[in-house]
Each structure stands twice: as C-alpha cells, then as structure tokens.
C-alpha cells in the first residue's frame, strides 16, 4: 500500500483490488451516503470522512495523517494482501472463482463493536435504507455532535438512558427491546465488548447471543465486521440459497452443515468467502 498526505487529504496511490462502492454497499455498514460517482460520505468510529476515487487514485479527505493511519487504514483493511486472499479462495473452487471475479473490490471493514452490534440488531427483517435512517436517528437524538451537523453513534451508556418508548419513536419496532437489553447489559458491565477480543470465536459468539434477539447470524456479523474473526461465516437466507445450490447439490442443508463445510473449504478465509458469495447470490439469486 502506498499513500501520501497533504492538507486534509490522504491519497491512496496503490489501490488495486479496493472498490469503494462494493465495500460500502455490500451490507457490512450503514452510516454512509453516496454523493456521486465513486464518492461517499462515511460516519464511523465517531468521525466523518469523505472518500472518492479519481482515476487510479482514492482520496480520503477531511482527515489528518494520524487519523488516516490510526482509524481509516484499519477500518478499510488496507494493509491486507487481498490478492492472496482471492487467489487462495479461487484456486480450487470454480464457484468462488466466479464470485471473487464478480465483486473483486470488496474489503472487510473493521467497525466499532458496539455500533456494529446495534446496527445488526436493527437489521433484522429490515432493508438497508431503513436501517440507515434508524441508525442516523439514534445518532441525532442520543449521540454527541462531531461537527457540521453530524452526530456520532451513541454509546451503550447513552442508549441505556433511553426508554423503550424513546427507541420505539425512532421506528425501531420490535427491535427496541433488544437494543434496550444490549445497552443495559453493556453499560452495566454484564457484557464487556472489549473482553470479546480475547475470547475464542465460539465463546465470543455465545456471549453475544446472551443478548435478547441476537442469534448466530447477528453474532457472526459482529465477530467478522468488528473483531476481524475472518473464519466465521454469517449465514442468512441469501447465503443459505447460494450454498445449497452450489455446494449441497440443491438439497436442503442446516446452518450447522453449512458452517462445517465453509470452515473445511475456506478455513481462515471463510468470512471473505461469505462476502463474495453474498454479493454474488444477491445479484444472481433469480438464476438459482
């Protein structure tokens, strides 16, 4: 990776294999806005960033050099050799070869764990525009201002002060009681988000699932997108369909069977495989 920084702009000059749209719009995160062709505004880690591709360069602007290095390089996983990841996944798997080619610019984001958890609680039986709107409403009502009329996502302590009615007024619906439970457990220390860093993935998943409304899929999304557990394989209806179609001879398969196959076939890169397959399935689901 090569980059320079001048004024308030970091310029990535070696960005082969990183596509802004594919990375932001594949269901990993929700607090972003498309401003134009290959240009986005992102709010993450209580910071605001503008990102834009111009020709063969990517500009990250309104950021300091230290913030770019400390926050945005890890957030976009820019130090990883994605070429090696994709080559490994595609080497002995024709399905993965096609999936990787279809969305070859995806990077796995490294999000703030608490915001990631609440975002995926909100995502249950929901669509991305509504998830984004609810997350922004929570930030505006309960988060702290970070400049230019933008608000950081509220922490557990801030959301723990909100009543169930407060959250229902944010259009969270049935998910409100799950957010309350997550906020109260985290603010009180019953759930220690930092402790999950030192737990094996199975134990961390079990801990996350102690929150009301958090099942295996949400827990795995948090483990992958916030804790970098790239061996996990979040499995929703789209992933079930594509896995059953391509890997189980179009026969029914349980989530346990899918996870077992994913781990044996993709190993430490299962999370990457999941994202490539997710976009592949979403775009070609009518053909499955």
One Martini backbone bead per residue (centre of mass of N, CA, C, O) as a GRO file, in nm:
protein
  288
    1UNK     BB    1   0.096   0.037   0.023
    2UNK     BB    2   0.025   0.373  -0.105
    3UNK     BB    3   0.079   0.706   0.040
    4UNK     BB    4  -0.044   1.039   0.087
    5UNK     BB    5  -0.017   1.376   0.254
    6UNK     BB    6  -0.232   1.675   0.217
    7UNK     BB    7  -0.355   1.857   0.439
    8UNK     BB    8  -0.682   1.683   0.439
    9UNK     BB    9  -0.537   1.457   0.239
   10UNK     BB   10  -0.551   1.124   0.142
   11UNK     BB   11  -0.354   0.926  -0.097
   12UNK     BB   12  -0.421   0.646  -0.282
   13UNK     BB   13  -0.192   0.479  -0.519
   14UNK     BB   14  -0.251   0.168  -0.415
   15UNK     BB   15  -0.580   0.025  -0.524
   16UNK     BB   16  -0.584  -0.260  -0.595
   17UNK     BB   17  -0.885  -0.422  -0.501
   18UNK     BB   18  -1.044  -0.141  -0.431
   19UNK     BB   19  -1.396  -0.084  -0.373
   20UNK     BB   20  -1.611   0.132  -0.252
   21UNK     BB   21  -1.897   0.030  -0.325
   22UNK     BB   22  -1.860  -0.272  -0.261
   23UNK     BB   23  -1.788  -0.224   0.041
   24UNK     BB   24  -2.041  -0.040   0.137
   25UNK     BB   25  -2.287  -0.210  -0.041
   26UNK     BB   26  -2.273  -0.521   0.119
   27UNK     BB   27  -2.388  -0.498   0.435
   28UNK     BB   28  -2.184  -0.397   0.667
   29UNK     BB   29  -2.286  -0.096   0.653
   30UNK     BB   30  -2.489   0.232   0.719
   31UNK     BB   31  -2.307   0.510   0.752
   32UNK     BB   32  -2.384   0.628   0.443
   33UNK     BB   33  -2.323   0.840   0.144
   34UNK     BB   34  -2.403   0.905  -0.177
   35UNK     BB   35  -2.271   1.173  -0.389
   36UNK     BB   36  -2.139   1.003  -0.629
   37UNK     BB   37  -1.922   0.896  -0.838
   38UNK     BB   38  -1.715   0.750  -0.627
   39UNK     BB   39  -1.874   0.902  -0.373
   40UNK     BB   40  -1.841   0.939  -0.008
   41UNK     BB   41  -2.003   0.940   0.312
   42UNK     BB   42  -1.864   0.878   0.641
   43UNK     BB   43  -1.962   0.720   0.959
   44UNK     BB   44  -1.699   0.645   1.196
   45UNK     BB   45  -1.562   0.636   1.492
   46UNK     BB   46  -1.662   0.934   1.544
   47UNK     BB   47  -1.633   1.002   1.225
   48UNK     BB   48  -1.562   1.196   0.932
   49UNK     BB   49  -1.577   1.094   0.577
   50UNK     BB   50  -1.426   1.137   0.260
   51UNK     BB   51  -1.464   0.942  -0.050
   52UNK     BB   52  -1.261   0.915  -0.361
   53UNK     BB   53  -1.244   0.839  -0.699
   54UNK     BB   54  -0.954   0.915  -0.918
   55UNK     BB   55  -0.901   0.707  -1.123
   56UNK     BB   56  -0.608   0.558  -0.964
   57UNK     BB   57  -0.731   0.710  -0.711
   58UNK     BB   58  -0.773   0.762  -0.349
   59UNK     BB   59  -0.966   0.987  -0.154
   60UNK     BB   60  -0.911   1.116   0.180
   61UNK     BB   61  -1.119   1.354   0.339
   62UNK     BB   62  -1.101   1.518   0.631
   63UNK     BB   63  -0.798   1.427   0.731
   64UNK     BB   64  -0.551   1.315   0.907
   65UNK     BB   65  -0.276   1.132   0.921
   66UNK     BB   66  -0.330   0.991   1.189
   67UNK     BB   67  -0.621   0.910   1.132
   68UNK     BB   68  -0.566   0.743   0.882
   69UNK     BB   69  -0.372   0.539   1.023
   70UNK     BB   70  -0.556   0.464   1.284
   71UNK     BB   71  -0.850   0.433   1.132
   72UNK     BB   72  -0.874   0.390   0.806
   73UNK     BB   73  -0.687   0.159   0.747
   74UNK     BB   74  -0.830  -0.048   0.931
   75UNK     BB   75  -1.123  -0.012   0.836
   76UNK     BB   76  -1.033  -0.093   0.521
   77UNK     BB   77  -0.805  -0.302   0.517
   78UNK     BB   78  -0.524  -0.196   0.359
   79UNK     BB   79  -0.288  -0.409   0.456
   80UNK     BB   80  -0.407  -0.628   0.297
   81UNK     BB   81  -0.372  -0.918   0.087
   82UNK     BB   82  -0.621  -0.974  -0.139
   83UNK     BB   83  -0.494  -1.138  -0.359
   84UNK     BB   84  -0.433  -1.387  -0.183
   85UNK     BB   85  -0.718  -1.446  -0.093
   86UNK     BB   86  -0.846  -1.485  -0.378
   87UNK     BB   87  -0.654  -1.704  -0.478
   88UNK     BB   88  -0.719  -1.911  -0.261
   89UNK     BB   89  -1.030  -1.935  -0.306
   90UNK     BB   90  -1.005  -1.991  -0.636
   91UNK     BB   91  -0.810  -2.232  -0.692
   92UNK     BB   92  -1.041  -2.487  -0.603
   93UNK     BB   93  -1.303  -2.290  -0.693
   94UNK     BB   94  -1.539  -2.202  -0.921
   95UNK     BB   95  -1.738  -2.037  -0.758
   96UNK     BB   96  -1.532  -1.844  -0.626
   97UNK     BB   97  -1.417  -1.733  -0.883
   98UNK     BB   98  -1.680  -1.591  -0.972
   99UNK     BB   99  -1.732  -1.427  -0.711
  100UNK     BB  100  -1.466  -1.268  -0.711
  101UNK     BB  101  -1.499  -1.139  -0.993
  102UNK     BB  102  -1.770  -0.988  -0.933
  103UNK     BB  103  -1.638  -0.877  -0.626
  104UNK     BB  104  -1.313  -0.779  -0.605
  105UNK     BB  105  -1.341  -0.494  -0.409
  106UNK     BB  106  -1.372  -0.620  -0.139
  107UNK     BB  107  -1.376  -0.518   0.201
  108UNK     BB  108  -1.320  -0.571   0.536
  109UNK     BB  109  -1.445  -0.420   0.792
  110UNK     BB  110  -1.349  -0.220   1.095
  111UNK     BB  111  -1.559  -0.190   1.348
  112UNK     BB  112  -1.741  -0.074   1.594
  113UNK     BB  113  -1.885  -0.292   1.804
  114UNK     BB  114  -2.140  -0.150   1.912
  115UNK     BB  115  -2.250  -0.041   1.646
  116UNK     BB  116  -2.259  -0.312   1.504
  117UNK     BB  117  -2.459  -0.451   1.688
  118UNK     BB  118  -2.700  -0.254   1.658
  119UNK     BB  119  -2.719  -0.261   1.351
  120UNK     BB  120  -2.790  -0.576   1.342
  121UNK     BB  121  -3.041  -0.556   1.506
  122UNK     BB  122  -3.187  -0.363   1.307
  123UNK     BB  123  -3.164  -0.562   1.046
  124UNK     BB  124  -3.404  -0.713   1.119
  125UNK     BB  125  -3.629  -0.726   0.890
  126UNK     BB  126  -3.465  -0.529   0.687
  127UNK     BB  127  -3.354  -0.241   0.520
  128UNK     BB  128  -3.108  -0.029   0.440
  129UNK     BB  129  -3.255   0.248   0.446
  130UNK     BB  130  -3.382   0.198   0.732
  131UNK     BB  131  -3.127   0.147   0.889
  132UNK     BB  132  -2.997   0.419   0.833
  133UNK     BB  133  -3.221   0.594   0.954
  134UNK     BB  134  -3.214   0.481   1.242
  135UNK     BB  135  -2.916   0.535   1.303
  136UNK     BB  136  -2.935   0.844   1.260
  137UNK     BB  137  -3.149   0.896   1.476
  138UNK     BB  138  -2.992   0.794   1.719
  139UNK     BB  139  -2.760   0.996   1.684
  140UNK     BB  140  -2.923   1.263   1.698
  141UNK     BB  141  -3.063   1.198   1.989
  142UNK     BB  142  -2.791   1.043   2.153
  143UNK     BB  143  -2.556   1.172   2.033
  144UNK     BB  144  -2.266   1.335   1.953
  145UNK     BB  145  -2.121   1.599   1.830
  146UNK     BB  146  -1.877   1.632   1.528
  147UNK     BB  147  -1.980   1.822   1.318
  148UNK     BB  148  -2.169   1.951   1.065
  149UNK     BB  149  -2.435   1.806   1.187
  150UNK     BB  150  -2.289   1.560   1.319
  151UNK     BB  151  -2.330   1.225   1.462
  152UNK     BB  152  -2.257   1.005   1.680
  153UNK     BB  153  -2.278   0.708   1.790
  154UNK     BB  154  -2.423   0.579   2.051
  155UNK     BB  155  -2.360   0.462   2.338
  156UNK     BB  156  -2.453   0.253   2.584
  157UNK     BB  157  -2.499   0.472   2.800
  158UNK     BB  158  -2.690   0.646   2.626
  159UNK     BB  159  -2.903   0.419   2.556
  160UNK     BB  160  -2.970   0.335   2.855
  161UNK     BB  161  -3.140   0.613   2.899
  162UNK     BB  162  -3.342   0.502   2.718
  163UNK     BB  163  -3.649   0.432   2.636
  164UNK     BB  164  -3.864   0.238   2.479
  165UNK     BB  165  -4.022   0.475   2.355
  166UNK     BB  166  -3.783   0.622   2.234
  167UNK     BB  167  -3.712   0.387   2.036
  168UNK     BB  168  -3.986   0.362   1.898
  169UNK     BB  169  -3.968   0.661   1.780
  170UNK     BB  170  -3.725   0.542   1.582
  171UNK     BB  171  -3.845   0.281   1.432
  172UNK     BB  172  -3.756  -0.012   1.566
  173UNK     BB  173  -3.965  -0.173   1.700
  174UNK     BB  174  -3.904  -0.491   1.809
  175UNK     BB  175  -3.593  -0.399   1.857
  176UNK     BB  176  -3.597  -0.222   2.112
  177UNK     BB  177  -3.566  -0.445   2.335
  178UNK     BB  178  -3.281  -0.528   2.236
  179UNK     BB  179  -3.136  -0.260   2.276
  180UNK     BB  180  -3.189  -0.234   2.575
  181UNK     BB  181  -3.043  -0.492   2.661
  182UNK     BB  182  -2.767  -0.423   2.541
  183UNK     BB  183  -2.722  -0.153   2.691
  184UNK     BB  184  -2.752  -0.251   2.985
  185UNK     BB  185  -2.533  -0.475   2.978
  186UNK     BB  186  -2.299  -0.288   2.890
  187UNK     BB  187  -2.316  -0.051   3.096
  188UNK     BB  188  -2.295  -0.260   3.353
  189UNK     BB  189  -2.083  -0.509   3.253
  190UNK     BB  190  -2.203  -0.782   3.166
  191UNK     BB  191  -2.103  -0.669   2.891
  192UNK     BB  192  -1.777  -0.705   2.738
  193UNK     BB  193  -1.652  -0.599   2.447
  194UNK     BB  194  -1.341  -0.623   2.501
  195UNK     BB  195  -1.331  -0.928   2.590
  196UNK     BB  196  -1.380  -1.054   2.304
  197UNK     BB  197  -1.087  -1.033   2.198
  198UNK     BB  198  -0.995  -1.293   2.405
  199UNK     BB  199  -1.190  -1.481   2.265
  200UNK     BB  200  -1.313  -1.728   2.134
  201UNK     BB  201  -1.546  -1.742   1.896
  202UNK     BB  202  -1.750  -1.926   2.042
  203UNK     BB  203  -1.760  -1.757   2.304
  204UNK     BB  204  -1.833  -1.486   2.175
  205UNK     BB  205  -2.097  -1.579   2.051
  206UNK     BB  206  -2.235  -1.663   2.314
  207UNK     BB  207  -2.224  -1.384   2.444
  208UNK     BB  208  -2.392  -1.230   2.231
  209UNK     BB  209  -2.645  -1.437   2.263
  210UNK     BB  210  -2.735  -1.313   2.551
  211UNK     BB  211  -2.885  -1.129   2.382
  212UNK     BB  212  -3.166  -1.016   2.292
  213UNK     BB  213  -3.209  -1.113   1.950
  214UNK     BB  214  -2.930  -1.271   1.932
  215UNK     BB  215  -2.798  -1.452   1.692
  216UNK     BB  216  -2.574  -1.609   1.496
  217UNK     BB  217  -2.567  -1.403   1.264
  218UNK     BB  218  -2.515  -1.145   1.424
  219UNK     BB  219  -2.267  -1.241   1.577
  220UNK     BB  220  -2.096  -1.296   1.318
  221UNK     BB  221  -2.098  -1.009   1.211
  222UNK     BB  222  -1.946  -0.887   1.450
  223UNK     BB  223  -1.695  -1.069   1.436
  224UNK     BB  224  -1.617  -0.980   1.145
  225UNK     BB  225  -1.671  -0.644   1.139
  226UNK     BB  226  -1.521  -0.588   1.442
  227UNK     BB  227  -1.298  -0.848   1.507
  228UNK     BB  228  -1.172  -1.014   1.259
  229UNK     BB  229  -1.327  -1.301   1.219
  230UNK     BB  230  -1.257  -1.472   0.926
  231UNK     BB  231  -1.384  -1.770   1.004
  232UNK     BB  232  -1.654  -1.668   0.982
  233UNK     BB  233  -2.018  -1.745   0.861
  234UNK     BB  234  -2.257  -1.568   0.779
  235UNK     BB  235  -2.613  -1.684   0.780
  236UNK     BB  236  -2.849  -1.635   0.545
  237UNK     BB  237  -3.073  -1.671   0.298
  238UNK     BB  238  -2.865  -1.623   0.072
  239UNK     BB  239  -2.646  -1.819   0.165
  240UNK     BB  240  -2.818  -2.069   0.169
  241UNK     BB  241  -2.884  -2.075  -0.132
  242UNK     BB  242  -2.595  -2.079  -0.252
  243UNK     BB  243  -2.494  -2.327  -0.096
  244UNK     BB  244  -2.710  -2.532  -0.182
  245UNK     BB  245  -2.665  -2.502  -0.485
  246UNK     BB  246  -2.333  -2.545  -0.499
  247UNK     BB  247  -2.274  -2.757  -0.227
  248UNK     BB  248  -2.577  -2.940  -0.207
  249UNK     BB  249  -2.728  -3.017  -0.468
  250UNK     BB  250  -3.002  -2.852  -0.393
  251UNK     BB  251  -3.009  -2.921  -0.096
  252UNK     BB  252  -3.073  -2.938   0.211
  253UNK     BB  253  -2.928  -2.728   0.481
  254UNK     BB  254  -2.784  -2.657   0.756
  255UNK     BB  255  -2.607  -2.432   0.929
  256UNK     BB  256  -2.407  -2.637   1.041
  257UNK     BB  257  -2.328  -2.757   0.765
  258UNK     BB  258  -2.235  -2.494   0.636
  259UNK     BB  259  -2.013  -2.428   0.843
  260UNK     BB  260  -1.848  -2.683   0.805
  261UNK     BB  261  -1.784  -2.641   0.507
  262UNK     BB  262  -1.660  -2.358   0.522
  263UNK     BB  263  -1.424  -2.431   0.708
  264UNK     BB  264  -1.303  -2.662   0.527
  265UNK     BB  265  -1.285  -2.485   0.255
  266UNK     BB  266  -1.190  -2.176   0.374
  267UNK     BB  267  -1.131  -2.123   0.661
  268UNK     BB  268  -0.981  -1.822   0.740
  269UNK     BB  269  -1.165  -1.719   0.467
  270UNK     BB  270  -1.479  -1.734   0.516
  271UNK     BB  271  -1.562  -1.433   0.538
  272UNK     BB  272  -1.484  -1.358   0.252
  273UNK     BB  273  -1.658  -1.564   0.107
  274UNK     BB  274  -1.927  -1.456   0.208
  275UNK     BB  275  -1.917  -1.180   0.063
  276UNK     BB  276  -1.890  -1.279  -0.225
  277UNK     BB  277  -2.147  -1.462  -0.215
  278UNK     BB  278  -2.355  -1.250  -0.139
  279UNK     BB  279  -2.335  -1.077  -0.395
  280UNK     BB  280  -2.374  -1.304  -0.595
  281UNK     BB  281  -2.657  -1.388  -0.494
  282UNK     BB  282  -2.806  -1.113  -0.516
  283UNK     BB  283  -2.750  -1.086  -0.837
  284UNK     BB  284  -2.834  -1.424  -0.899
  285UNK     BB  285  -3.094  -1.548  -0.757
  286UNK     BB  286  -3.290  -1.599  -1.008
  287UNK     BB  287  -3.085  -1.844  -1.106
  288UNK     BB  288  -3.125  -2.055  -0.846
   0.00000   0.00000   0.00000
